[in-house]
Amino acid sequence: MTYLTVYTDSEEPQILLESEDAAGIAATLKEIDVVLRHWQVVEDLPAGAGQEEILAAYREQVDRVIAEEGYTFVDVAQLHPDGSADWPERAAAARQKFLSEHTHDDDEVRYFVSGSGIFYLHVDGKVHAVLCEGGDLLSVPKNTTHWFDMGTRPDFTAIRFFHDDDGWIGDFTGSPIAARIPDFDTIAAGRAARAS
């Protein structure tokens, strides 16, 4: 289930909202032109399924999004702990790539097949930290200032949609704001503590 925390973007960020209410989260995000939808998760996908198998399992939903939005390139991004000696280094490098505030000339659309990650959307003096999990489809309009955190132990599979074949290209703002807002691990731990 999606989890939203909204912060001020001040030097000492304050929490304005915390919610697990899917309808309320979707309404709050709609105010900043971000769309949150939910798809039924395909339960019988085998562990380690590759891109073609994942896209085939979600073909109907993927085709609907392509038809609605005109996307021309779709792929699957996944990162899971694999027990290899170089895993911590690879995970840290992958995480670092997305941790600084940036924009794109294209929409950023992700469907989480499994696992989780947080999109931080910096709009109108607020930061909306959207923790997405399996079943969540998030559509962030082009030029929206944001960053993404997959945590110190990344474990997710996501379908990505693009309007051209160039894929992910970020235009970094140079702002240090991402360092002021709680990271994935902090938000996830706080959420788990509140649930227990």
C-alpha positions in Angstrom: 0.0 0.0 0.0 1.2 3.5 -0.8 2.4 5.7 2.0 2.7 9.5 1.7 4.6 12.0 3.9 4.5 15.7 3.0 7.3 17.9 4.3 8.0 21.6 4.2 11.1 22.4 2.1 12.6 24.6 4.8 16.1 24.2 6.4 14.4 22.2 9.1 11.6 20.3 7.3 8.4 19.8 9.2 5.8 17.1 8.5 2.6 18.5 7.2 0.8 15.2 6.4 1.3 11.4 6.8 -1.2 9.1 5.2 -1.9 5.5 4.1 -5.3 6.3 2.7 -5.1 5.5 -1.0 -7.9 7.7 -2.1 -6.6 10.6 0.0 -3.1 10.2 -1.3 -4.3 10.1 -4.9 -6.3 13.3 -4.3 -3.3 15.1 -2.7 -1.0 14.1 -5.5 -3.5 15.2 -8.1 -3.2 18.7 -6.7 0.4 18.7 -8.0 -0.6 17.0 -11.3 0.9 13.6 -10.3 -1.2 10.6 -11.0 -1.3 7.5 -8.7 -3.1 4.4 -9.9 -3.2 0.8 -8.7 -3.0 -2.4 -10.7 -3.6 -5.9 -9.4 -0.2 -7.6 -8.8 0.4 -10.7 -10.8 1.0 -13.2 -8.0 2.4 -16.2 -10.0 5.5 -14.5 -11.5 8.5 -16.6 -10.6 11.4 -15.1 -8.6 14.0 -13.8 -11.0 11.6 -13.3 -13.9 13.1 -11.4 -16.7 11.9 -8.3 -18.6 10.0 -10.2 -21.3 8.2 -12.4 -18.8 7.2 -9.4 -16.6 6.0 -7.4 -19.6 4.0 -10.3 -20.9 2.4 -10.8 -17.5 1.2 -7.1 -17.5 0.7 -6.8 -21.3 -3.0 -5.6 -21.0 -2.2 -2.9 -18.5 1.0 -1.8 -20.3 -0.8 -1.6 -23.6 -3.5 0.5 -22.1 -1.0 3.0 -20.7 0.8 3.1 -24.0 -2.5 3.8 -25.9 -3.5 6.5 -23.4 -0.2 8.4 -23.2 1.7 7.6 -26.4 4.7 6.0 -24.8 7.1 4.4 -27.3 9.6 2.6 -25.1 8.9 0.4 -22.1 11.4 -1.6 -20.0 11.9 -3.2 -16.6 14.3 -2.0 -14.0 15.0 -4.3 -11.1 17.6 -4.6 -8.3 17.5 -7.3 -5.7 20.0 -8.6 -3.2 21.9 -11.5 -4.7 24.4 -12.5 -2.1 27.4 -11.7 -4.3 30.5 -10.1 -2.8 30.1 -6.9 -4.9 26.4 -6.5 -4.1 26.8 -3.7 -1.5 29.0 -1.7 -3.9 26.6 -2.1 -6.8 23.5 -1.3 -4.7 25.2 1.9 -3.3 26.2 3.0 -6.8 22.7 2.4 -8.2 21.1 4.3 -5.2 23.4 7.2 -5.5 22.5 7.8 -9.2 19.0 9.0 -8.3 19.5 10.6 -4.9 20.0 14.2 -6.0 17.2 16.5 -7.1 16.6 16.5 -10.8 14.1 17.0 -13.6 13.4 15.2 -16.9 12.2 16.3 -20.3 9.8 13.4 -20.2 7.2 12.1 -17.8 8.6 9.7 -15.2 6.1 6.8 -15.0 6.8 3.7 -12.9 4.7 0.7 -12.0 6.1 -1.3 -9.1 5.7 -5.0 -9.8 7.3 -5.8 -6.4 9.4 -4.2 -3.7 9.4 -0.5 -2.9 11.0 2.9 -3.4 10.3 6.5 -2.6 9.7 9.3 -5.1 10.3 12.7 -3.5 8.4 15.4 -5.4 9.5 19.0 -4.7 6.6 21.3 -5.7 5.3 24.6 -4.4 7.5 24.7 -1.3 6.7 21.2 -0.2 8.2 17.7 -0.7 5.8 14.9 -1.2 7.6 11.6 -0.3 5.6 8.9 -2.0 6.5 5.4 -0.9 5.4 3.2 -3.7 5.0 -0.6 -3.3 3.9 -3.5 -5.4 0.7 -2.5 -7.4 1.4 1.2 -7.4 1.7 3.1 -10.7 3.0 6.6 -10.3 3.0 9.2 -13.2 5.2 12.3 -12.6 4.9 15.0 -15.3 8.0 16.2 -17.1 9.9 19.0 -15.5 8.7 18.1 -12.0 11.6 18.6 -9.6 12.2 15.3 -7.7 14.5 12.5 -6.7 14.2 8.8 -5.9 15.5 6.7 -3.1 15.6 2.9 -3.2 17.1 2.5 0.3 20.4 1.1 1.4 19.2 -2.5 0.5 17.4 -2.0 -2.8 14.8 -4.7 -3.5 12.4 -3.8 -6.3 11.1 -4.5 -9.8 9.5 -1.7 -11.8 8.1 -1.2 -15.3 9.2 2.1 -16.8 7.5 4.0 -19.6 9.2 6.6 -21.9 8.2 8.8 -24.9 11.5 8.0 -26.7 14.1 5.4 -26.8 16.7 7.4 -24.8 15.4 6.1 -21.5 16.3 7.8 -18.2 18.1 11.2 -18.6 18.2 13.5 -15.6 18.9 17.2 -15.5 20.3 17.8 -12.0 19.4 21.0 -10.2 22.4 21.1 -7.8 20.1 21.7 -4.8 21.1 20.1 -1.5 17.4 19.6 -0.4 17.5 15.8 -0.7 20.0 15.7 2.2 17.5 17.6 4.5 14.5 15.3 4.0 14.4 11.8 5.7 15.6 9.0 3.4 13.9 5.8 2.4 15.3 3.8 5.4 14.2 6.4 7.9 10.7 6.8 6.5 10.2 3.0 6.1 11.4 2.4 9.7 9.1 5.1 11.1 6.1 3.7 9.2 6.9 0.2 10.5 7.2 1.5 14.1 3.8 3.2 13.9 2.2 0.1 12.5 3.4 -2.1 15.4 
